[in-house]
């Protein structure tokens, strides 16, 4: 039987998607030999499918020869996340918060790579930000990253924290928290406040406040981060805007828990 046709489907497409699935499941770039072994398929055959995936931008070949997911694969995943029912259902409350505090709002979901920005709502006032939809936020010095780090299971977030510490050390760049004990201290403060804050840590002159929204299982469903200038978005504990953000997150958590 031709490789191109099977009853009710196209076999070559199914094989190509299996190759893509292997790249997704591995989470780290792979050499062609590794991919071949994972799929129990001859390297020459795997190579033909990888070439097509690269051509369509669902995969890419790195300088060291390994293969990783391409931009189109990320866009596909992002499109699915953006259509998540809970985030869609939350839009009225999210936009109401935006009108109330007049800050930029960033909605993020957890992925194996870290927090992924899935929505960005511009503020009326100019705020210089470099993180847009599709950005993976750093765990250590972004309010969004700190939120997920503090409210998710340690066994999930610690490998990403360790990776960032290693990268910072290799580049000679100081960062707070600088180690696991410092993070534990920061985590206690974040959990006590119910929010993570940064004051110019990621971008000079830009403050950020991030809060978690939980699902019925007590897991972080997504985070809401507000971004604004130092004068427009104070990050002290008695800030009215912080209170408004936390109130919206609490209302969304109650809404999702009942959905």
C-alpha positions in Angstrom: 0.0 0.0 0.0 1.3 3.5 -0.8 2.7 5.5 2.1 0.5 8.4 1.0 -2.9 6.7 1.5 -4.7 4.7 4.1 -8.3 4.2 4.5 -9.9 7.4 5.8 -6.6 9.3 6.2 -3.1 10.1 4.9 -0.4 7.9 6.5 2.5 10.2 5.7 0.7 13.1 7.5 0.2 10.9 10.5 3.9 9.9 10.5 4.9 13.6 10.2 2.8 14.5 13.1 4.4 11.6 15.1 7.7 13.2 14.4 6.4 16.6 15.6 4.9 14.9 18.7 8.3 13.5 19.5 9.9 17.0 19.4 7.1 18.3 21.6 7.4 15.5 24.2 11.2 15.7 24.5 11.1 19.4 25.5 14.8 19.8 24.6 16.4 19.8 21.2 17.5 16.4 19.8 20.0 15.1 17.3 18.6 13.2 14.3 19.9 10.0 15.8 18.0 10.6 19.1 14.8 11.4 17.2 15.2 8.3 15.1 15.7 6.0 18.2 12.7 7.6 19.9 10.5 6.9 16.9 12.0 3.5 16.1 12.4 4.8 12.5 15.3 4.8 10.1 17.3 8.1 10.3 16.9 8.7 6.5 13.1 8.5 6.8 13.0 10.7 9.9 15.2 13.2 8.1 12.7 13.6 5.2 9.9 14.4 7.6 12.1 16.8 9.6 13.0 18.6 6.5 9.4 19.2 5.7 8.7 20.3 9.2 11.6 22.8 9.0 10.3 24.0 5.6 6.9 24.7 7.1 8.5 26.3 10.2 7.1 23.7 12.7 10.7 22.7 13.5 14.1 24.3 13.2 17.7 23.1 13.1 20.1 24.7 15.6 23.7 25.5 14.9 24.9 22.4 16.6 22.7 20.2 14.3 20.0 19.4 16.8 16.3 19.9 16.0 13.8 21.9 18.1 10.3 23.3 17.7 9.9 26.1 15.2 8.0 29.3 15.5 4.9 27.9 13.8 4.6 25.1 16.4 4.7 27.7 19.2 2.1 29.8 17.4 -0.1 26.8 17.2 0.2 26.1 20.9 -0.3 29.7 21.7 -3.5 29.8 19.6 -4.9 26.8 21.5 -4.0 28.4 24.9 -5.7 31.7 23.8 -8.9 29.8 23.1 -8.9 28.3 26.6 -12.5 28.5 27.8 -11.6 30.0 31.2 -9.5 32.8 29.8 -12.2 33.6 27.3 -14.9 33.6 30.0 -12.7 35.8 32.2 -12.4 38.6 29.6 -15.2 40.8 30.9 -13.6 41.0 34.4 -10.1 41.4 32.9 -11.2 44.4 30.8 -13.1 45.8 33.8 -9.9 45.7 35.8 -8.0 47.3 32.9 -10.5 50.2 32.9 -10.3 50.6 36.7 -6.6 50.7 37.2 -5.5 52.0 33.7 -2.4 49.8 33.6 -1.1 47.4 31.0 -2.4 43.9 31.7 -0.5 40.7 31.0 -2.2 37.3 31.1 0.1 34.3 31.3 -0.3 30.5 31.4 2.1 27.9 32.6 4.1 25.8 30.1 7.0 23.4 30.5 9.3 26.3 29.4 7.9 28.7 32.0 5.1 31.3 32.1 3.9 32.1 28.6 2.2 35.5 27.9 -1.0 34.8 26.1 -2.7 38.2 26.2 -1.4 41.8 26.5 -3.8 44.7 26.9 -2.2 48.1 26.3 -2.6 50.9 28.9 -3.7 54.4 27.8 -0.5 55.8 29.2 2.8 54.9 27.4 4.7 52.1 29.1 7.9 50.7 27.5 7.7 46.9 27.6 9.6 44.3 25.7 7.5 41.2 26.6 4.7 40.6 24.2 2.3 37.8 23.5 4.3 34.6 23.0 7.1 35.7 25.4 8.3 33.3 28.0 8.8 35.3 31.2 11.8 34.8 33.5 11.1 33.1 36.8 13.4 35.1 39.0 13.0 38.8 38.2 9.6 39.1 36.7 6.4 39.5 38.7 4.7 36.8 36.6 7.6 34.4 37.0 7.7 34.9 40.7 3.9 34.3 41.0 4.2 30.9 39.4 7.3 30.1 41.3 5.7 30.9 44.6 2.3 29.3 44.1 3.2 26.2 42.1 4.7 22.9 43.4 8.4 23.2 44.1 9.3 20.1 42.2 7.9 21.8 39.0 9.4 25.2 39.4 12.8 24.4 40.9 14.4 23.0 37.8 13.6 26.3 35.9 14.9 28.4 38.8 18.1 26.3 38.9 18.5 26.8 35.2 18.2 30.6 35.4 20.7 30.7 38.3 23.2 28.7 36.3 22.7 31.0 33.3 23.1 34.1 35.4 26.2 32.8 37.0 27.7 31.9 33.6 27.1 35.4 32.4 28.2 37.0 35.6 24.9 38.8 36.1 23.6 39.3 39.7 19.9 38.5 40.3 17.5 38.4 43.3 16.7 35.9 44.6 20.2 34.6 44.1 19.8 31.1 45.5 17.2 28.7 46.9 17.2 30.0 50.5 16.7 33.6 49.2 13.8 32.4 47.1 12.2 30.6 50.0 12.3 33.9 51.9 10.8 35.8 49.0 8.1 33.1 48.5 6.9 33.5 52.1 6.5 37.3 51.5 4.7 36.7 48.1 2.3 34.2 49.7 1.6 36.5 52.7 0.8 39.4 50.3 -1.0 37.2 47.8 0.9 38.9 45.0 4.4 39.2 43.5 5.9 42.6 42.8 8.9 44.0 41.0 10.0 47.6 41.0 12.2 48.2 37.9 13.8 44.8 38.2 13.0 43.8 34.6 12.7 47.2 33.0 14.0 50.5 34.6 11.1 52.7 35.7 8.5 50.1 35.2 6.7 48.4 38.1 4.8 45.2 37.9 2.3 43.4 40.2 1.2 39.8 39.5 -1.5 37.7 41.1 -2.5 34.1 40.6 -6.0 32.9 39.6 -6.7 29.4 40.8 -8.9 26.6 39.5 -11.2 24.3 41.5 -8.3 22.0 42.3 -6.3 24.8 43.9 -3.9 25.0 41.0 -2.8 28.2 39.2 -5.0 28.5 36.2 -3.3 31.7 34.9 -1.8 34.9 36.3 -2.7 38.5 35.8 0.1 41.0 35.9 -0.3 44.8 35.8 2.5 47.0 34.5 2.9 50.7 34.9 5.3 53.5 35.7 6.7 53.9 39.2 4.4 56.8 39.9 1.3 55.2 38.3 1.6 51.7 39.8 3.0 51.7 43.3 3.9 48.3 44.6 3.5 48.9 48.4 1.1 46.6 50.3 -1.6 49.3 50.8 -1.8 50.3 47.2 -5.4 50.7 46.0 -4.4 49.2 42.6 -2.9 46.2 44.2 -6.1 45.7 46.1 -8.1 46.0 42.9 -6.0 43.4 41.1 -6.2 41.0 44.1 -10.0 41.5 44.2 -10.4 40.7 40.5 -8.2 37.6 40.9 -10.3 36.4 43.9 -13.5 37.0 41.9 -12.1 35.0 38.9 -11.0 32.2 41.2 -14.5 32.0 42.6 -16.0 32.1 39.1 -13.8 29.4 37.8 -14.3 27.2 40.8 -18.1 27.3 40.2 -17.8 26.8 36.4 
